[in-house]
Amino acid sequence: MPDAAQFLEAVQAGYTFKGEKVKIGRAMFEGQVVPGADVYLPLKTMNRHGLIAGATGTGKTKTLQVISELLSDASVPVLVMDIKGDLSGIAAAGTSNAKIEDRSKLLEITYTPTGYPSELLALGETQPGVRLRATVSEFGPVLLSKILGLNDTQAGLVAMLFKYSDDQQLPLLDLKDFKKLLQYAAEEGKAELEKEYGKISTTSTGTILRKVIELEQQGATHFFGERSFEVEDLMRISDDGRGVVNILRVMDLQDKPKLFSTFMLQMLAELYASCPEEGDLDKPKLILFIDEAHLIFQEASDALLQQIETIIKLIRSKGIGIFFCTQNPMDVPASILGQLGMKVQHALRAFTANDRKTIKQTAENYPLSDFYQTDELLTQVGIGEALITLLNEKGIPTPLVHVMLNPPRSRMDVITEAEVHALVANSKLVKKYNQEVDSHSAYEILTAKLQEAAEKSKVEVEEKEEKKAAKEEPGMIEQVLDNTVVKSAMRTAANTITRSLLGALGLGGRSKKKSWF
């Protein structure tokens, strides 16, 4: 039977790393904190992604907050998805109390209330902060087709429309541009496009248009457009050397999973496309925390899941790590779950037979332990405690440990409206991105083209009508000649002239009988 000394030795051997590391808490054995059994996170492997899971109220969000603070102190920028609205407190200093002081003594740390350099971000107009936008062109035909859930035929038509827009220099900036191009391809421009690019199915254009409208109804109108957000602005370091914590407040997106998936996929794709290959750095360039991660998966198509899986696999080499935060590890597809090197598991509840089955499945995802009965421990972990395992520098999982976590030093509550407005007012990025821009794009160009065609067609119709009218309406001479009286007089005159001519020639009239006298 292992004892505390053996446990301490195992923890120290498993959580001693070369390079920069941060202390997240202290290991527990048989329900007690073991002095000296400190648990560290090696910054070098933080780009191997991670999972924070556990039942409601077990402290997942506060764990996310603690890790964000540790990364910021290590000059690593962070992007967190604030779904519930309780992460904005990172921007303000916390307050101490008896529980925090007791925990700090057990962990042998000094609790210093600290606010962190923060930037508030927003997808739409409902929340204050830096507006995040992307153009339709930046999505490209492949990504846009996956977001809309198109089949191969429809995706081929979207690719054709993008090619046409490139050839004709039609900027696709917002959904208004793309919808106008769809309508043009289905109606007035169909013959032009089919001549150059192949047949266009009106059924396909109608289906795509309906899917675009569905996306608009979830608020995508505010996301597509200019000015497009530059992902480099997520990787800023504050003047005091700490990484900036970017807080994307998306409290109204619970009912808009398609928009959330659209944003996340575009963000990951843009990060992957714009960041150079880095390999394994001493510390990551950026860490993303996706709270309530089930929102990104619950309505995702197979093609979309495959795209996310591909990006998760490849983005590590760019020095970027992604952490999913969810209630149940089973919310994350197995193909993606297998890519997550660090796992922080809070307590699970066993109220039903299905719950117990889930707990057993969850326990099987963790390394075997000589010190814990994992499936039993999962239901006994206290608030602010978690089971942790991660990858060391050699890519080997560390021993599974039951950890009492550091308390957050920032506020464990939301910031006030006045504090929100103060952050926004002092933001340089708000001044950069929050001005409305409506550039001359495909919508205006095609509208002008259609108006010009309509005016030209109108002129041609008028000219044809004038020619037709001119041909049908008789002139003055024709009107005179067409008069019946004139016609009769002309016939009489013509007969008289003819008889006179024939008489002069001796051919006309009746021959008179010669007299015998």
C-alpha positions as semicolon CSV with decimal commas, in nm:
position;residue;x (nm);y (nm);z (nm)
1;M;0,000;0,000;0,000
2;P;0,164;0,329;-0,110
3;D;0,219;0,597;0,154
4;A;0,251;0,978;0,151
5;A;0,630;0,964;0,111
6;Q;0,604;0,752;-0,201
7;F;0,331;0,981;-0,331
8;L;0,548;1,290;-0,274
9;E;0,840;1,128;-0,454
10;A;0,618;1,035;-0,751
11;V;0,476;1,387;-0,777
12;Q;0,812;1,560;-0,758
13;A;0,957;1,323;-1,019
14;G;0,658;1,364;-1,252
15;Y;0,618;1,742;-1,223
16;T;0,980;1,859;-1,238
17;F;1,037;2,025;-1,576
18;K;1,318;2,200;-1,754
19;G;1,247;2,550;-1,873
20;E;0,987;2,799;-1,756
21;K;0,698;2,663;-1,552
22;V;0,414;2,799;-1,337
23;K;0,266;2,657;-1,019
24;I;-0,104;2,574;-1,043
25;G;-0,149;2,412;-0,701
26;R;-0,040;2,130;-0,471
27;A;-0,116;1,758;-0,489
28;M;-0,344;1,580;-0,242
29;F;-0,321;1,226;-0,106
30;E;-0,605;1,059;0,083
31;G;-0,790;1,391;0,094
32;Q;-0,502;1,592;0,243
33;V;-0,263;1,843;0,084
34;V;0,090;1,702;0,086
35;P;0,358;1,962;0,173
36;G;0,615;1,996;-0,104
37;A;0,402;1,816;-0,364
38;D;0,376;2,121;-0,588
39;V;0,220;2,076;-0,932
40;Y;0,356;2,286;-1,217
41;L;0,251;2,355;-1,575
42;P;0,544;2,355;-1,820
43;L;0,498;2,643;-2,064
44;K;0,685;2,452;-2,333
45;T;0,401;2,200;-2,377
46;M;0,105;2,435;-2,332
47;N;0,066;2,444;-2,711
48;R;-0,035;2,074;-2,697
49;H;-0,391;2,186;-2,616
50;G;-0,604;2,088;-2,320
51;L;-0,940;2,011;-2,163
52;I;-1,107;2,153;-1,851
53;A;-1,413;1,946;-1,761
54;G;-1,649;1,897;-1,470
55;A;-2,006;1,931;-1,348
56;T;-2,173;2,267;-1,295
57;G;-2,043;2,454;-0,991
58;T;-1,719;2,256;-0,949
59;G;-1,489;2,546;-1,040
60;K;-1,412;2,501;-1,413
61;T;-1,438;2,872;-1,493
62;K;-1,218;2,968;-1,197
63;T;-0,957;2,714;-1,312
64;L;-0,966;2,877;-1,654
65;Q;-0,922;3,213;-1,480
66;V;-0,623;3,090;-1,275
67;I;-0,444;2,945;-1,580
68;S;-0,508;3,268;-1,773
69;E;-0,348;3,468;-1,489
70;L;-0,044;3,239;-1,480
71;L;0,002;3,268;-1,856
72;S;-0,035;3,646;-1,850
73;D;0,232;3,670;-1,577
74;A;0,458;3,463;-1,806
75;S;0,405;3,711;-2,095
76;V;0,173;3,477;-2,288
77;P;-0,136;3,646;-2,443
78;V;-0,472;3,477;-2,388
79;L;-0,811;3,473;-2,561
80;V;-1,105;3,355;-2,350
81;M;-1,465;3,300;-2,462
82;D;-1,684;3,448;-2,190
83;I;-2,009;3,262;-2,255
84;K;-2,167;3,307;-1,911
85;G;-2,039;3,661;-1,856
86;D;-1,835;3,580;-1,544
87;L;-1,480;3,610;-1,680
88;S;-1,461;3,986;-1,717
89;G;-1,345;3,998;-1,352
90;I;-0,994;3,914;-1,477
91;A;-0,958;4,283;-1,552
92;A;-1,004;4,382;-1,185
93;A;-0,821;4,292;-0,864
94;G;-0,982;4,033;-0,637
95;T;-1,041;4,055;-0,264
96;S;-0,910;3,829;0,008
97;N;-1,124;3,638;0,258
98;A;-1,081;3,366;0,518
99;K;-1,118;3,077;0,272
100;I;-0,860;3,224;0,036
101;E;-0,617;3,284;0,322
102;D;-0,654;2,926;0,446
103;R;-0,600;2,787;0,098
104;S;-0,296;3,009;0,043
105;K;-0,140;2,875;0,364
106;L;-0,195;2,514;0,258
107;L;-0,040;2,586;-0,082
108;E;0,236;2,806;0,065
109;I;0,171;3,093;-0,173
110;T;0,131;3,466;-0,116
111;Y;-0,212;3,591;-0,219
112;T;-0,186;3,933;-0,383
113;P;-0,507;4,072;-0,537
114;T;-0,422;4,164;-0,897
115;G;-0,604;4,292;-1,201
116;Y;-0,474;4,190;-1,542
117;P;-0,430;4,387;-1,867
118;S;-0,750;4,307;-2,054
119;E;-0,927;4,383;-2,378
120;L;-1,303;4,336;-2,420
121;L;-1,408;4,195;-2,757
122;A;-1,755;4,160;-2,912
123;L;-1,902;3,982;-3,216
124;G;-2,210;4,198;-3,258
125;E;-2,349;4,531;-3,150
126;T;-2,517;4,409;-2,830
127;Q;-2,200;4,400;-2,620
128;P;-1,949;4,686;-2,574
129;G;-1,595;4,614;-2,688
130;V;-1,372;4,574;-2,992
131;R;-1,584;4,461;-3,288
132;L;-1,460;4,140;-3,449
133;R;-1,533;4,112;-3,820
134;A;-1,417;3,914;-4,121
135;T;-1,496;3,953;-4,489
136;V;-1,663;3,687;-4,702
137;S;-1,354;3,679;-4,924
138;E;-1,136;3,593;-4,623
139;F;-1,354;3,292;-4,552
140;G;-1,305;3,165;-4,904
141;P;-1,536;2,920;-5,087
142;V;-1,427;2,605;-4,897
143;L;-1,473;2,742;-4,545
144;L;-1,795;2,923;-4,632
145;S;-1,940;2,606;-4,787
146;K;-1,857;2,409;-4,473
147;I;-2,019;2,669;-4,250
148;L;-2,335;2,668;-4,464
149;G;-2,342;2,287;-4,476
150;L;-2,349;2,267;-4,857
151;N;-2,323;1,952;-5,064
152;D;-2,057;1,905;-5,333
153;T;-2,271;2,052;-5,612
154;Q;-2,360;2,361;-5,411
155;A;-1,999;2,401;-5,291
156;G;-1,887;2,387;-5,654
157;L;-2,126;2,669;-5,739
158;V;-1,990;2,879;-5,450
159;A;-1,635;2,818;-5,580
160;M;-1,750;2,929;-5,926
161;L;-1,899;3,250;-5,783
162;F;-1,578;3,329;-5,595
163;K;-1,380;3,273;-5,918
164;Y;-1,616;3,503;-6,107
165;S;-1,586;3,771;-5,837
166;D;-1,205;3,750;-5,860
167;D;-1,206;3,769;-6,241
168;Q;-1,447;4,062;-6,246
169;Q;-1,286;4,236;-5,947
170;L;-1,601;4,220;-5,735
171;P;-1,499;4,247;-5,367
172;L;-1,708;4,015;-5,146
173;L;-1,701;4,192;-4,811
174;D;-2,029;4,119;-4,636
175;L;-2,326;3,886;-4,680
176;K;-2,509;4,156;-4,874
177;D;-2,241;4,127;-5,143
178;F;-2,262;3,749;-5,156
179;K;-2,644;3,748;-5,170
180;K;-2,639;4,001;-5,455
181;L;-2,392;3,784;-5,647
182;L;-2,615;3,479;-5,591
183;Q;-2,919;3,666;-5,722
184;Y;-2,725;3,797;-6,020
185;A;-2,602;3,447;-6,108
186;A;-2,955;3,308;-6,087
187;E;-3,119;3,578;-6,297
188;E;-2,970;3,857;-6,510
189;G;-2,612;3,726;-6,515
190;K;-2,692;3,359;-6,561
191;A;-2,623;3,355;-6,936
192;E;-2,295;3,545;-6,889
193;L;-2,169;3,310;-6,618
194;E;-2,280;2,991;-6,795
195;K;-2,099;3,096;-7,112
196;E;-1,768;3,119;-6,925
197;Y;-1,797;2,891;-6,620
198;G;-2,058;2,625;-6,691
199;K;-2,422;2,553;-6,612
200;I;-2,585;2,708;-6,305
201;S;-2,870;2,535;-6,123
202;T;-3,140;2,774;-6,006
203;T;-3,232;2,519;-5,739
204;S;-2,877;2,530;-5,598
205;T;-2,865;2,911;-5,589
206;G;-3,199;2,914;-5,408
207;T;-3,079;2,662;-5,149
208;I;-2,757;2,853;-5,085
209;L;-2,949;3,178;-5,048
210;R;-3,179;3,022;-4,787
211;K;-2,881;2,895;-4,588
212;V;-2,723;3,241;-4,598
213;I;-3,046;3,391;-4,466
214;E;-3,049;3,132;-4,186
215;L;-2,696;3,240;-4,091
216;E;-2,805;3,604;-4,098
217;Q;-3,086;3,529;-3,855
218;Q;-2,826;3,420;-3,598
219;G;-2,655;3,759;-3,620
220;A;-2,391;3,692;-3,884
221;T;-2,472;4,021;-4,056
222;H;-2,273;4,200;-3,785
223;F;-1,978;3,961;-3,817
224;F;-1,919;3,974;-4,192
225;G;-1,778;4,301;-4,318
226;E;-1,509;4,560;-4,263
227;R;-1,287;4,647;-4,090
228;S;-1,152;4,296;-4,073
229;F;-0,987;4,201;-3,743
230;E;-0,614;4,128;-3,755
231;V;-0,525;3,826;-3,541
232;E;-0,188;3,980;-3,454
233;D;-0,382;4,213;-3,224
234;L;-0,464;3,910;-3,006
235;M;-0,094;3,858;-2,932
236;R;-0,009;4,182;-2,755
237;I;0,210;4,226;-2,451
238;S;0,125;4,507;-2,208
239;D;0,371;4,779;-2,109
240;D;0,453;4,595;-1,785
241;G;0,550;4,279;-1,975
242;R;0,238;4,074;-1,904
243;G;0,033;3,907;-2,177
244;V;-0,295;4,080;-2,260
245;V;-0,606;3,878;-2,171
246;N;-0,859;3,919;-2,454
247;I;-1,212;3,855;-2,324
248;L;-1,468;3,783;-2,594
249;R;-1,805;3,846;-2,431
250;V;-2,060;3,629;-2,612
251;M;-2,332;3,587;-2,351
252;D;-2,605;3,606;-2,619
253;L;-2,468;3,323;-2,830
254;Q;-2,613;3,025;-2,642
255;D;-2,901;3,027;-2,889
256;K;-2,673;3,100;-3,186
257;P;-2,436;2,803;-3,209
258;K;-2,394;2,839;-3,587
259;L;-2,256;3,192;-3,547
260;F;-2,024;3,077;-3,268
261;S;-1,897;2,791;-3,487
262;T;-1,855;3,034;-3,777
263;F;-1,645;3,271;-3,568
264;M;-1,433;2,999;-3,409
265;L;-1,355;2,823;-3,734
266;Q;-1,265;3,148;-3,907
267;M;-1,048;3,254;-3,613
268;L;-0,859;2,924;-3,608
269;A;-0,816;2,923;-3,985
270;E;-0,692;3,283;-3,983
271;L;-0,447;3,211;-3,700
272;Y;-0,316;2,908;-3,883
273;A;-0,283;3,092;-4,216
274;S;-0,118;3,407;-4,078
275;C;0,123;3,264;-3,817
276;P;0,458;3,119;-3,929
277;E;0,577;2,771;-3,838
278;E;0,745;2,783;-3,498
279;G;0,780;2,422;-3,380
280;D;0,799;2,375;-3,003
281;L;0,875;2,715;-2,850
282;D;0,986;2,773;-2,491
283;K;0,637;2,914;-2,435
284;P;0,333;2,954;-2,658
285;K;0,250;3,265;-2,859
286;L;-0,120;3,250;-2,774
287;I;-0,359;3,030;-2,575
288;L;-0,733;3,012;-2,654
289;F;-0,987;2,905;-2,393
290;I;-1,326;2,801;-2,531
291;D;-1,576;2,797;-2,245
292;E;-1,898;2,596;-2,296
293;A;-1,724;2,414;-2,580
294;H;-2,027;2,198;-2,656
295;L;-2,172;2,499;-2,841
296;I;-1,910;2,461;-3,111
297;F;-1,983;2,092;-3,161
298;Q;-2,356;2,041;-3,105
299;E;-2,469;2,152;-3,453
300;A;-2,145;2,101;-3,641
301;S;-2,160;1,894;-3,960
302;D;-1,915;1,610;-4,024
303;A;-1,725;1,834;-4,267
304;L;-1,701;2,110;-4,007
305;L;-1,579;1,868;-3,737
306;Q;-1,317;1,737;-3,977
307;Q;-1,201;2,093;-4,045
308;I;-1,172;2,168;-3,671
309;E;-0,984;1,844;-3,612
310;T;-0,739;1,926;-3,891
311;I;-0,672;2,275;-3,755
312;I;-0,628;2,143;-3,398
313;K;-0,367;1,898;-3,525
314;L;-0,174;2,156;-3,726
315;I;-0,198;2,478;-3,525
316;R;0,025;2,343;-3,247
317;S;0,330;2,396;-3,468
318;K;0,235;2,765;-3,491
319;G;0,290;2,804;-3,116
320;I;-0,083;2,825;-3,040
321;G;-0,268;2,612;-2,783
322;I;-0,644;2,558;-2,753
323;F;-0,825;2,457;-2,433
324;F;-1,184;2,334;-2,436
325;C;-1,393;2,390;-2,124
326;T;-1,708;2,180;-2,092
327;Q;-1,919;1,988;-1,841
328;N;-1,858;1,644;-1,985
329;P;-1,548;1,524;-2,173
330;M;-1,785;1,328;-2,398
331;D;-1,906;1,664;-2,535
332;V;-1,580;1,678;-2,729
333;P;-1,554;1,437;-3,026
334;A;-1,312;1,149;-2,964
335;S;-1,093;1,248;-3,259
336;I;-1,036;1,591;-3,104
337;L;-1,023;1,467;-2,744
338;G;-0,726;1,252;-2,840
339;Q;-0,532;1,563;-2,942
340;L;-0,559;1,731;-2,600
341;G;-0,236;1,687;-2,406
342;M;-0,341;1,847;-2,077
343;K;-0,653;1,740;-1,889
344;V;-0,802;1,911;-1,584
345;Q;-1,095;1,709;-1,454
346;H;-1,323;1,854;-1,189
347;A;-1,589;1,651;-1,007
348;L;-1,862;1,462;-1,192
349;R;-2,204;1,380;-1,046
350;A;-2,344;1,026;-1,039
351;F;-2,721;1,076;-1,016
352;T;-2,826;0,821;-1,278
353;A;-2,704;0,499;-1,436
354;N;-2,595;0,697;-1,741
355;D;-2,395;0,929;-1,515
356;R;-2,211;0,631;-1,363
357;K;-2,141;0,493;-1,708
358;T;-2,001;0,830;-1,816
359;I;-1,777;0,845;-1,508
360;K;-1,629;0,505;-1,588
361;Q;-1,567;0,610;-1,949
362;T;-1,407;0,935;-1,829
363;A;-1,178;0,746;-1,586
364;E;-1,053;0,534;-1,875
365;N;-0,925;0,848;-2,049
366;Y;-0,669;0,907;-1,773
367;P;-0,341;0,729;-1,693
368;L;-0,364;0,444;-1,443
369;S;-0,270;0,554;-1,093
370;D;-0,107;0,364;-0,805
371;F;-0,249;0,617;-0,561
372;Y;-0,611;0,673;-0,667
373;Q;-0,920;0,478;-0,767
374;T;-0,999;0,725;-1,043
375;D;-1,366;0,646;-1,107
376;E;-1,446;0,676;-0,735
377;L;-1,236;0,988;-0,686
378;L;-1,416;1,167;-0,971
379;T;-1,728;1,195;-0,755
380;Q;-1,538;1,308;-0,442
381;V;-1,328;1,594;-0,576
382;G;-1,410;1,920;-0,391
383;I;-1,477;2,266;-0,534
384;G;-1,152;2,427;-0,646
385;E;-0,988;2,085;-0,676
386;A;-0,923;1,876;-0,987
387;L;-0,749;1,571;-1,127
388;I;-0,462;1,678;-1,353
389;T;-0,237;1,509;-1,604
390;L;-0,037;1,669;-1,886
391;L;0,249;1,605;-2,126
392;N;0,610;1,656;-2,020
393;E;0,887;1,777;-2,251
394;K;0,922;1,429;-2,400
395;G;0,552;1,404;-2,478
396;I;0,491;1,149;-2,200
397;P;0,180;1,191;-1,978
398;T;0,259;1,291;-1,620
399;P;0,114;1,094;-1,325
400;L;-0,250;1,164;-1,250
401;V;-0,271;1,385;-0,940
402;H;-0,553;1,519;-0,727
403;V;-0,470;1,891;-0,695
404;M;-0,588;2,175;-0,474
405;L;-0,574;2,469;-0,716
406;N;-0,450;2,823;-0,657
407;P;-0,727;3,077;-0,597
408;P;-0,766;3,345;-0,868
409;R;-0,597;3,674;-0,779
410;S;-0,834;3,871;-0,999
411;R;-1,200;3,932;-0,917
412;M;-1,415;3,618;-0,901
413;D;-1,715;3,812;-1,029
414;V;-1,810;4,034;-1,321
415;I;-1,689;4,389;-1,353
416;T;-1,944;4,671;-1,329
417;E;-2,092;4,857;-1,625
418;A;-1,885;5,162;-1,532
419;E;-1,567;4,949;-1,538
420;V;-1,669;4,802;-1,874
421;H;-1,714;5,147;-2,026
422;A;-1,382;5,262;-1,879
423;L;-1,202;4,966;-2,042
424;V;-1,369;5,035;-2,375
425;A;-1,298;5,408;-2,357
426;N;-0,926;5,347;-2,300
427;S;-0,892;5,083;-2,572
428;K;-0,681;5,162;-2,876
429;L;-0,834;4,870;-3,063
430;V;-1,186;5,010;-3,023
431;K;-1,075;5,323;-3,205
432;K;-0,915;5,104;-3,473
433;Y;-1,202;4,863;-3,542
434;N;-1,532;5,012;-3,431
435;Q;-1,583;5,259;-3,714
436;E;-1,842;5,146;-3,967
437;V;-1,694;5,094;-4,315
438;D;-1,907;5,040;-4,627
439;S;-1,663;5,011;-4,915
440;H;-1,754;4,999;-5,283
441;S;-1,800;4,625;-5,326
442;A;-1,986;4,358;-5,523
443;Y;-2,329;4,482;-5,413
444;E;-2,277;4,834;-5,544
445;I;-2,096;4,718;-5,860
446;L;-2,360;4,463;-5,956
447;T;-2,644;4,701;-5,869
448;A;-2,492;4,967;-6,095
449;K;-2,437;4,706;-6,366
450;L;-2,799;4,595;-6,349
451;Q;-2,922;4,955;-6,353
452;E;-2,705;5,028;-6,658
453;A;-2,837;4,716;-6,830
454;A;-3,193;4,812;-6,742
455;E;-3,148;5,165;-6,879
456;K;-2,985;5,031;-7,196
457;S;-3,267;4,785;-7,241
458;K;-3,520;5,063;-7,188
459;V;-3,355;5,279;-7,456
460;E;-3,347;4,988;-7,699
461;V;-3,717;4,918;-7,641
462;E;-3,803;5,283;-7,697
463;E;-3,603;5,292;-8,021
464;K;-3,776;4,977;-8,147
465;E;-4,117;5,121;-8,064
466;E;-4,031;5,446;-8,246
467;K;-3,917;5,254;-8,555
468;K;-4,227;5,038;-8,546
469;A;-4,449;5,341;-8,503
470;A;-4,270;5,523;-8,785
471;K;-4,318;5,222;-9,015
472;E;-4,685;5,179;-8,934
473;E;-4,796;5,547;-8,938
474;P;-4,848;5,682;-9,301
475;G;-4,699;6,014;-9,406
476;M;-4,887;6,315;-9,558
477;I;-4,842;6,198;-9,919
478;E;-4,946;5,844;-9,828
479;Q;-5,252;5,978;-9,650
480;V;-5,352;6,185;-9,958
481;L;-5,293;5,897;-10,194
482;D;-5,492;5,667;-9,974
483;N;-5,801;5,894;-9,995
484;T;-6,086;5,727;-10,199
485;V;-6,186;6,050;-10,375
486;V;-5,828;6,114;-10,475
487;K;-5,793;5,754;-10,589
488;S;-6,109;5,788;-10,813
489;A;-5,988;6,116;-10,959
490;M;-5,650;5,965;-11,029
491;R;-5,805;5,665;-11,203
492;T;-6,021;5,899;-11,421
493;A;-5,719;6,112;-11,507
494;A;-5,512;5,806;-11,582
495;N;-5,781;5,668;-11,817
496;T;-5,815;6,003;-11,997
497;I;-5,440;6,034;-12,045
498;T;-5,418;5,677;-12,168
499;R;-5,697;5,726;-12,426
500;S;-5,544;6,048;-12,546
501;L;-5,209;5,882;-12,601
502;L;-5,361;5,586;-12,777
503;G;-5,575;5,820;-12,993
504;A;-5,269;6,017;-13,093
505;L;-5,110;5,696;-13,205
506;G;-5,419;5,596;-13,394
507;L;-5,477;5,304;-13,168
508;G;-5,741;5,417;-12,939
509;G;-6,114;5,480;-12,956
510;R;-6,373;5,341;-13,187
511;S;-6,289;5,338;-13,560
512;K;-6,529;5,556;-13,766
513;K;-6,690;5,405;-14,075
514;K;-6,572;5,568;-14,398
515;S;-6,845;5,761;-14,583
516;W;-6,949;5,643;-14,940
517;F;-7,012;5,996;-15,041
